[in-house]
Amino acid sequence: MDDFINNQLEILYSSLSESEARLHPPSKVKLQIQTIINGLKPLNLLRPCKIGDGIIKIDESKEKHLIDLFERACSAGRFIKFVPASGAATRMFSKLQTTINKFRNFDLDILKVLSVEDKNVEATYNFLINIKKFAFYDDLKTLIANDIDTVVKEQPRIIIEKILLADGLNYLNKPKAVLKFHKYKTENRTTFTEHLIESYYYQKDFQNKIKLHFTISEEHKELFNDEFQKFLNANYFSDAEYQVDFSYQKKSTDSIALNVNNEIYFDDQMRPIFRPAGHGALLENLNDLKADLIFIKNIDNVCVDRLKPITIKYKKLLAGFLLLIQKQVFEYLTLLEQEKIPDNKFDEMIKFSEAFLNIPKPDGFNLWDNKKKRNFLFTKFNRPIRVCGVVKNEGQPGGAPFWVKNDDNEISVQIVEGAQIDSSNEEQKLIFNNSTHFNPVDLVCAVRDYKGDNFNLLNYADPKSAIIVHKSVNGNEIKSLELPGLWNGGMSNWISVFVEVPIETFNPVKEINDLLNAGHIEEV
């Protein structure tokens, strides 16, 4: 096997320039090839996290204290918001595109008939009959020379093409961040603008500064700059100074692609393909921030103004809970530096670990000597911390919180995606399908240690939690590696705390008709 891989590497590096070879050193590419060929071991789920068993429900009587903790830290300028916002919105429109690719000539009545047996057509029909409810409708009207109601009824293909293609709104090739999501009486807002407005209500420091960082595709930088300038020109808030910056997913994190024979895949120009390695690659961007406290939220999870108060409240509560935990952890770490620690303090620390940090007491812990106890607790406490909001599972696709056992028989809580388990194992499938809560990607993270130094976040990822993905390129099957997901294996070795948040705080847009859901309609 080594000879085969080394031969593949020779072929690869004979085709790469010096700069490309520096981005993808042989040791890294060799490991990628070995992992793709050998496969990855699935996670071993023990049980879903539930309220009282891995998930905390915040007591109303504690809310004021938690919000006070947050507001003091926020006033001190400790927070920044991190929003993954790269990539085009192609998948949002896949059902519309499938419909116009499948049917050449049709009107609205024909679509209605076809929709009975075709889910893509059904989604397209529902989209068209609700077209006036979408925030981009006003922009669309300016592109349609004739009466738009007539065009929708008689030539709906024109409507779809004007939304998707370059001679219209070009939404198929734009990032979600700059698409108009929400319709208000006096304006229509993009999701980028909604993130900026939401942040105003809980991120201002004592100098009225609001800090956000967006990861974007380099090709879209001007779009984001223009959108930010439009936001500033609109002068939503005269008492706030926005500090917004951008970074790109690093090319050095891309993964080599192999064909079905495990050989390096070359395209029609005989160039090897390195594919972006998923949102796990953004762990490097997060690490480069050298921040203190970080909110993480997906670009498409925004809501209209009438729902912002509950979203803002729970942002503050999650952050306050993080600060409460961090304060206690730092106190314990300072205590653990001492040579002599009373036995009752060890008992207190392990109870705290079990009750709040989801760190079970190891077998025989009470019989360990003090040095072994101290080393165990110091190692477990001296890690980045994340508090993750989780919502009740209502059938959304995506990850969920579980108790997991690793190869060393260590038990921890993790956010797990379906691709990380053995779907042929009925027991594991049953555990996964019985999850009570869902991961909406609503995180608050503490990334400095008790001495004020930044953790190297790359040291706390689990490389075994990567995912092998299969794709088709020009009719050829290829496979490549996705790095451990940013909030999955990328944070596997963090202190992880799950807190239930209301479903109203979760309003994702995975396909275009999701914008017809209540969280995206201002007047219902």
N, C-alpha and C positions, 0 to 999 in steps of 0.2 A: 504493500500500500504506500509506503514512504517513497519508493521509487516512482510509482505512478504520480503521486502528488508533486514530487520534485520535478518530474518531467513537465507536468502542467505549469509549474511555476516558471520553468525556463522558457516555455512557449509564451507565457504571459508577459514576462519582463522584456522579451525581445521586441514586443509590440508597444511598450509604454515609453513615453518621454521621461526625462530625468525628473521633471516636476511631478508627473503622475506617479512615478515610482516612490518619490518621497512621501506622497500622500498615502500610499498603500504599501508599507514595508512588507517584505516577504514573510516575516514571522507572523504578522497579523493576518495576511491573506491565507497562509498555510493553515492557521488555526480555523479560519472561516471554512475552508474547504474540508478539513477534517470533521468539523462539527456538522456540516451539511451531509457528508457521506455517512458518518456514524450515527447521526440522529441525536435527539435530546430526550432525556428521561422525563416523563410527565410528572407533575406535582402529585403528591399524595394527600388528598383531602381527608380530614378527619370528620368534620361536621361544619355546617354553616354557622357563621356568627349570628347571634340573636340578642335581643335586648336582655341585658343581665349576663350574657355569656359572650363577651367580645364587643358588644355595642352598648354605648352609654346613652341614656335618655336624660337630658339636662333637667334638673329640678327647677321649677319656676322660681322658687325662693332664692336660688343662686344667681339668677339672671342679672340682677343689678350689679352685683359684685364682679361678675365676669365682664360686663360691658365697661365698668369703671377701669378694670385692669387693661382692657383693650385701648380705651381712649387715652389713658396715660402714656402707653407705649406708642400709640399712633402720634400723639402730640410731640413725642420726642423724635419723630422722623424715622422710626425703625422699620416701617413697612414698605414693600414694593409689591406690585401685582405683575405676575408672569402669565402671559397668554400665548399659547401655541396657536399661530394664525397663518401658517404657511400652507401652500397647496391650493389648487383650484377647486371650485365648487362642483366639479363634474358629476359626482355621485348624487348630488341633490336633484339633478335633472335627468337621471338615467331612464326613468319610466317615460318621460316625454320623448326623449331621444329614441328609445326603443320603438315607440309608437310611430313616429314619423319615418323611421327606417323600415318598418314593416309594411306600412300602408302608404301608397303614393297619393291617391285621391280620396278625400273623405270630407264630409261636413259634420256638423255637430250631431245631427240626427243619426248619421251612420255610426258615429262613435258611441252614441247611447246604446245602440243595438249591439255593437261589438263588445261593449264593456261588460256584458253579462257573463262572458266566458273568458275574458282576458284582463288580468289584474293591472297590467300596464296601461291598457286602454281605459279601464275604469278610473285609474288615478289621473290620466290625462283629461278625461271628460270632467271629473270633479274639479280639476284645476281650472278648466276653461269656463265652467258655469259660475265659478267664484272669482273670476279674473279681477273684478272691480275691488275686491277686498285686499288685494296685494299692494304693498307699499310702492312697487315699481310701476303700477298701472298708469300713473300720470306721465312718467317718462315714456312708457310704451305708446300712449296716445299721440305723443308728438311725432312718433316714427310712422304712424299709420295715416296715410293720406286720405283714405276714405273713412266713412262712418265705421267706427271700431266695432259697434254692436253687430253690424252686418258682416264684417270680416270674421268675427268670432263665430258667427253662425254658419257662414257659407264657406269660408276659407281658413279654418283654424290652423292649418299648417303654417300660414304666413305669420300668425300670432306667435306660435312657438319658435319659429326661426328668428323672428325679430327679437325675441328675448334671449335666445341662446347664441346666435352667431355674430361674427365680427361686424357685419354691416348693420347690426342693431345694437342691443344693449351689451352683447358679448358676455353674458353671464356664465356661459359654459367655460370660459377661459379666465375668469376672474376669481380671486380668492373670496371665500365667504365673508370676510371682514368688510369688504366694500360693497356688498350687495345690500339693497334696501330691504330691511326686514319688517319694519314697523310703521304703520300708518296712523298719523295723528291729525287732528283738525287743521293745524297750521303748517305741518311739515311731515316729511317722511325720513326715517332715520336708518342708517346702516348699523350693522352689529358693532363695528368699530366705534361709532359714536355712542352707542348704548353702553359699551364698556367704560368709556370715558365719563359718561354721565353717572353711571352707577358708582364708579370709584369716588366721585366728588363727595358722595354722602357718607363715606366711611374711611377715606384715606387721607384727608387733609391733616398735615402736621401743624405745629405752632406757627410756622411761617406760611401756612396755606399752600404748601407744595404737595403735589400728588404725583407719585412716581409709578410709571407703568413700563413694562418691557414686553415687546411682541417679537416672537420668532416668525420670520416671514421668508418667502422665496426672494432671492436677489432680484429676479426679473420683475417683481411687483413693488419694488421699493418706491418708485415714483407715485404709484397709485396710493400707497399708504401716506406718503408725504403730502400729496394733494388732499387726501381725505382729512388729515390732521389739520392742514391749513384751513380747510372749509369749516372744521369744527371751531377753530380759534376765531375765525372771522364772524361766526354766528354769535360769539360772545355770550354763551350760555351762562357763564358764571364770572362775574367781574372780580370776585374775591379769591380766585384760585390761580395758581401757577402750575401748569402741567409740565412734568419732565418725562417725555416719552422717547424711548429709544428702541432700536431694532437690532436683531442679529439674525444670521442665517444658519440653517442646519449645515454642519461642517461636512465638506466632501470627504474628509478623512475618515468619517464614520460609515461611509457607504460600504456595501457588501458585494463581493464578487458573485456573478451569476454562473451557475453550472447548467449543462443540459441533462437530459435523462440518463446519459451514460457517465455522469459525474465528471465530464470534461468541461473546461472553461468555455463558456458560450461566446461566440463571436458573431457580430451582426453582419449585415450585407456588405459593409465597408471593412470587414475583418477587424473590427474594433471590439475589444472586450467590454462587457457591460458591468458597471458597478451601480447597484441600485441603492436608493436611500433606505436606511435601515430602520424606518419607523420612528414613532415619537420618542422611543428610548434614546435615540441619538441626541435629543434635546437636553439630556442630563448634563452634557458638556456645556451647553449654553447656560443652564441653571447654575452650574458650578462656577462659571466665569463671572457671574454677577457679583460674587463676593458680598452677598447681601446679608441681612440679619434675619428678618422675618418676611416670609413670602406668601402671598396669596397665589394660588394656581387655579385657573378656571378656563375651560374651553371657549374658543371664540364664538361658537354657535349657541352657547347656553346663556341667553340673555332674555329679559322679559320687558314688557311694556311698563309704563310708569305706575299704573295702579297696583302692580305686584312688587314694585321695588321695595317698599317698606319692610315686608317680611324677609325678602332676600338680604337686605342690609342688616336687619336685626340678627339674622343667623350668621352672617359674616362676622359680626362683632362677637357673638357668643362663641363661635368656633375659635376665634383668635384669643378671646379671653381665657378659654379653657386651655389652649396651648400655653399661654403665659403662666397660668396657675401650675400646670404640670412642669414647665421648664424651671420655675422658681424652686419647686420642691426637689427636682432632680439635681439642680446646681447645688443646693444646700447639702444633699446627700453626697455628692461628689467631693465637695470640700471636706466633709466629715471623713470620707473614705481615704483621704490623703494621710490621715493620722495613723500612728502605729497602734494605739489602743482605742478600741471602740467597744462600748458596753454591749453585752449580748442582747439586751432589750432593743437596742438600735438596729441590730441586724434583723430582729423579728419585725420591727416597724417597717424597715425598708423592703423586706420581701413581701409583706402584706400590701404595701403600696404598689409594688411591682405587679402583683397579681390583680389587685382591684382596679388599677387605673392604666397600667402599661401593657396589659396582656402578656406578661412574662411569667409563666408558671414556675413554681418552686421546683427545682430539680430533686429527683429522688435522693434521699440521704442528706439533704441540705443541713438539717439540724445536727447531723453528726460530723459535719466538716469542721476543721479547725478555722480559727478566725481569719487567717491569711487567705485560705481558699475561698471563704465567703466573701472577703473584701475584694479579691481579684475578680470573682464572678460578677458581683454587683457593680464594680467600677466599669468593667467591660460592657455590661448591659446598659448602664446609665449614660456612658460617655459616647453617645451616638446622635446623629441628627434626629429631630422629632417631627412627626407630622400628625396633625389632627385632620381626619377625613370625614366630611359630611357624607352620610349615606341615607338614601331614601327607601321607603317601602317598595318592594319589588312588585311592579305592575306589568311585568312581561317585557320590559325593555331589553334589547340586545346589548350585551356588554359584560363587564366584570362585576364581581360581587365579593363581599368579605367572607373569608373562611378561616377556620383553624387548619393548619397544615403541619405535617411532620416531614423533616428533611432526612437526608441520608445518614446524618449523625444522630438521628432520633431526637433532634431538638424540635420543640413545638413552638409555633408562632402564629400570629394572624397575618394574613396576606390578602391583597386584592387579586383575584384570579379571573382570567379570561377563559372562555371555553376551549380555546386552542392550546391551553397549557395542561389540559387533563387528557387521560386516556379515554376517549369516547367509546372505545369498544368494551370498557370495563363497566358493567351494568351498575355495580355498587358506587363507583365514582360518579357515573352519570346521574344516579339518583340523588347523591349528596349535592351535586352541583345544581340540579333542577329544584331542589328543596330550599334554595336560598331564600331568606325572608327579606333581604335588603339588596340594594343595587348601588353601584359606584357611579355617581354623577360627575366625577372629577371636580370636587369642591374641597380643595385642600388649603390648609394653612401650615407652613413649614418653618421650623427654627433650625438654622444651618450653621450656627456658631456654638462653640463649646463653652464650658463654664469659665474659661479664662479669656473669652472674647475672641478667640481665633476661629477662622472659618474651617469647617471640616472639608476634606477632599471628598466630595460626594461620590466620586467614581469608586472609592474604596468600599462603599456600602451597597453596591449593586450585586446581584447574583447572576453571573454569566451563564449559569445553567438554565436560567429562565428565558433564554432567547427563544425565538420561534422561527421555524423553517417555513417559508412561504413559497407557494407554487403559482406561477403566472404564465401567461401565454404572450409571446412576442413574435409577431408576424407568422402566427400559426405554429410556432415552435414552443414546446413546454420548457420552461426554465425554473430553477429554484435558487433561492438566495436566503440570506439570514437577516432577520430583524432583531435588533438588540433588545434586551429586556425592557419592556414597556416602562415609560417614565414613572408612572404611578403603580406599576406592577413589580416586576423583578428589578427595575431600576432603583426602587426604594425598599427592596426586600429586607435589608438589614438595618433599617431605621427603627426607631421606637414608633410604633403605629397605634394610634388611638382612633376608634370609630365612634362617631356621634350621630344619632338620628337627627335628620333635618326634615322639614315638611316637603311634600312632593311639589308644592307651589314654587319652591326655589329651583326646581329643575325643569328647564324649558328648552331642550335641544332641538336642533333642526337638522335632521339627517336627510330628509327629502322635502321637496318644495311644498307639499301639502301640509307639512307640519306647521307651517306658518298660519294655518287656519285654526290651530288649537288655541284654547282660551288664553294661554300665557303670552300669545303674540297678538292678541286683539285688545285694543285699548277700551273700546266700548262694547260690552257684551249684554 
